[in-house]
């Protein structure tokens, strides 16, 4: 739903651009942080332009230890963004504001028949149906603020760079499953509180990227 709204917003911006005198649009690819992706920039005049892009680092799995518990961790990272670029000096330098639709999530799962783990200070021996699942998720929609160079009016190949942040606070949820953990919510809440001490400090995600595009 958030992606659809973002696409609708960008479509409206693009429609507004077509109603103005023709400017050179730009297709571009970008990389570094928060991933690799593709986008389209449409200058409206020498002062203002609009852009939309999608970037991802894909999905990754690894083992991660938190508070003495080894979890099977899955990391998902992707975002779709729509932006307005303002060129205050009618040159390459610009300020950028926009909205992003995000899928930034870490899922942690601790399970295994006969495995012993300590949750909230209490030891548990897990059965085949038992497990502890923790999800850390960045907001699905966030504002973006930044600055950069490029995506201005020009023809042919051109480079651009961006530095900025997506502003939002990550949220954490922890849920136990199976007969051993069905009455362990107090310990699970205590474990979640320890994890939240770190998650609560995540109030923004940085972006630093370089792009190569072609204006036509």
C-alpha positions as CSV (number, residue, x, y, z in Angstrom):
1,X,0.0,0.0,0.0
2,X,2.8,2.4,0.9
3,X,4.6,1.6,-2.4
4,X,1.4,2.3,-4.3
5,X,0.9,5.6,-2.6
6,X,4.6,6.6,-3.3
7,X,4.2,5.6,-7.0
8,X,1.0,7.6,-7.2
9,X,2.7,10.6,-5.7
10,X,5.6,10.3,-8.2
11,X,3.1,9.9,-11.1
12,X,1.4,13.1,-10.1
13,X,4.8,14.9,-10.0
14,X,5.7,13.5,-13.4
15,X,2.3,14.6,-14.7
16,X,3.0,18.1,-13.4
17,X,6.4,18.0,-15.1
18,X,4.9,17.2,-18.5
19,X,2.7,20.2,-18.3
20,X,5.7,22.5,-18.2
21,X,8.2,23.3,-20.9
22,X,10.2,20.2,-21.9
23,X,13.3,19.5,-19.9
24,X,15.9,16.7,-20.3
25,X,14.9,13.7,-18.2
26,X,17.5,11.4,-16.8
27,X,17.7,7.7,-16.2
28,X,20.3,6.7,-13.6
29,X,21.7,3.8,-11.6
30,X,23.1,4.3,-8.1
31,X,25.0,2.5,-5.4
32,X,26.8,2.4,-2.0
33,X,24.3,3.1,0.8
34,X,21.4,2.0,1.2
35,X,22.1,-0.3,-1.8
36,X,22.1,-0.5,-5.5
37,X,19.1,0.7,-7.6
38,X,17.7,2.6,-10.5
39,X,15.8,5.9,-10.8
40,X,14.5,8.7,-13.0
41,X,15.0,12.4,-12.5
42,X,12.9,15.1,-14.2
43,X,14.1,18.7,-14.0
44,X,11.3,21.2,-14.0
45,X,13.5,24.3,-14.5
46,X,17.0,25.4,-13.4
47,X,15.8,25.7,-9.8
48,X,13.7,22.6,-9.1
49,X,13.5,18.9,-10.2
50,X,11.6,15.8,-9.1
51,X,13.0,12.3,-8.8
52,X,11.9,8.7,-8.0
53,X,14.2,5.7,-7.3
54,X,14.3,2.2,-5.9
55,X,17.3,0.7,-4.1
56,X,17.9,-2.6,-2.3
57,X,20.6,-4.7,-0.7
58,X,18.4,-7.8,-1.0
59,X,17.9,-10.4,1.7
60,X,20.7,-11.8,3.8
61,X,20.8,-14.6,6.4
62,X,23.4,-15.1,9.1
63,X,23.8,-16.2,12.8
64,X,23.7,-13.2,15.2
65,X,24.2,-13.3,19.0
66,X,22.3,-10.8,21.2
67,X,22.4,-10.8,25.0
68,X,23.9,-14.3,25.0
69,X,21.3,-15.8,22.6
70,X,22.4,-17.0,19.2
71,X,19.7,-16.2,16.6
72,X,19.2,-17.2,13.0
73,X,19.0,-13.7,11.6
74,X,17.3,-12.6,8.3
75,X,17.9,-9.0,7.1
76,X,15.6,-7.4,4.4
77,X,16.6,-4.1,2.9
78,X,14.8,-2.1,0.2
79,X,13.1,1.3,-0.3
80,X,11.2,3.3,-2.9
81,X,11.6,7.0,-2.7
82,X,10.1,10.2,-4.3
83,X,12.0,13.4,-4.0
84,X,12.0,17.1,-4.8
85,X,15.4,18.7,-5.6
86,X,16.0,22.4,-5.0
87,X,19.0,24.1,-6.7
88,X,19.4,27.3,-4.7
89,X,22.2,28.6,-6.9
90,X,20.8,27.2,-10.2
91,X,23.9,25.0,-10.4
92,X,24.9,21.4,-9.4
93,X,24.4,21.8,-5.6
94,X,21.0,21.0,-4.3
95,X,18.9,20.4,-1.2
96,X,16.6,17.4,-1.3
97,X,13.4,16.5,0.5
98,X,11.1,13.6,0.0
99,X,9.3,10.5,1.2
100,X,10.4,6.9,1.3
101,X,8.4,3.6,1.4
102,X,10.6,1.1,3.2
103,X,11.2,-2.6,3.8
104,X,14.0,-2.5,6.4
105,X,13.5,-5.4,8.8
106,X,15.6,-7.8,10.9
107,X,14.0,-11.0,12.0
108,X,15.8,-13.0,14.8
109,X,14.7,-16.6,15.6
110,X,16.0,-18.9,18.3
111,X,14.8,-22.5,18.2
112,X,16.0,-26.1,18.2
113,X,14.9,-29.2,20.0
114,X,16.8,-29.7,23.2
115,X,18.5,-26.3,23.0
116,X,19.0,-24.4,26.2
117,X,18.6,-20.6,26.2
118,X,18.2,-17.9,28.9
119,X,15.4,-15.5,28.3
120,X,15.0,-12.5,30.7
121,X,17.3,-14.2,33.2
122,X,15.4,-17.5,33.2
123,X,16.8,-20.7,31.6
124,X,14.6,-22.7,29.2
125,X,15.0,-26.0,27.4
126,X,13.3,-25.8,24.0
127,X,11.2,-28.6,22.5
128,X,10.7,-29.2,18.8
129,X,7.8,-26.6,18.7
130,X,9.4,-24.0,20.9
131,X,11.1,-20.8,19.8
132,X,11.7,-17.1,20.4
133,X,11.0,-14.7,17.5
134,X,12.2,-11.1,17.5
135,X,11.5,-8.5,14.8
136,X,13.1,-5.2,14.4
137,X,11.4,-3.0,11.8
138,X,12.1,0.5,10.5
139,X,8.9,2.5,9.8
140,X,7.3,1.6,6.4
141,X,7.0,5.3,5.5
142,X,9.5,8.0,6.4
143,X,10.5,11.6,5.4
144,X,13.9,12.1,3.8
145,X,16.2,15.1,4.1
146,X,19.5,15.6,2.4
147,X,21.8,17.4,0.0
148,X,23.8,16.5,-3.0
149,X,25.2,17.4,-6.4
150,X,23.8,16.7,-9.9
151,X,20.6,15.7,-11.6
152,X,20.4,19.2,-13.0
153,X,19.7,20.2,-16.6
154,X,22.2,18.8,-19.0
155,X,22.6,16.3,-21.8
156,X,24.4,13.0,-22.2
157,X,26.1,11.1,-19.4
158,X,26.4,12.7,-16.0
159,X,27.2,11.9,-12.4
160,X,25.5,12.8,-9.1
161,X,25.9,12.2,-5.4
162,X,23.6,12.2,-2.4
163,X,24.0,12.5,1.4
164,X,21.0,12.4,3.7
165,X,18.9,10.5,6.2
166,X,15.5,8.7,6.4
167,X,14.0,9.8,9.7
168,X,12.1,7.3,11.8
169,X,12.4,5.1,14.9
170,X,12.8,1.4,14.7
171,X,10.3,-0.8,16.6
172,X,10.9,-4.2,18.2
173,X,8.5,-7.0,19.0
174,X,9.3,-10.3,20.6
175,X,7.0,-13.4,20.6
176,X,7.5,-16.9,22.1
177,X,5.9,-20.0,20.6
178,X,5.4,-23.6,21.8
179,X,4.5,-25.1,25.2
180,X,7.7,-24.2,26.9
181,X,7.3,-20.4,26.2
182,X,3.6,-20.0,26.3
183,X,3.7,-18.8,29.9
184,X,7.0,-17.0,29.6
185,X,5.8,-13.6,28.4
186,X,7.2,-11.8,31.5
187,X,10.7,-13.1,30.7
188,X,10.2,-12.4,27.0
189,X,9.2,-8.8,27.8
190,X,12.3,-8.5,30.0
191,X,14.5,-9.8,27.1
192,X,12.8,-7.4,24.7
193,X,13.5,-4.5,27.0
194,X,17.2,-5.2,26.9
195,X,17.2,-5.4,23.1
196,X,15.2,-2.2,22.9
197,X,18.0,-0.3,24.7
198,X,19.9,-0.5,21.4
199,X,17.0,-0.4,19.0
200,X,15.7,2.8,20.6
201,X,18.8,4.6,19.5
202,X,18.0,4.0,15.8
203,X,16.1,7.2,14.9
204,X,17.3,7.5,11.3
205,X,19.0,5.6,8.5
206,X,21.8,7.3,6.6
207,X,22.1,7.5,2.8
208,X,25.3,8.2,0.9
209,X,25.3,7.3,-2.8
210,X,26.8,8.0,-6.1
211,X,24.9,7.7,-9.4
212,X,25.6,7.5,-13.1
213,X,22.9,8.6,-15.4
214,X,22.1,9.5,-19.0
215,X,20.0,12.6,-19.8
216,X,18.0,12.6,-23.0
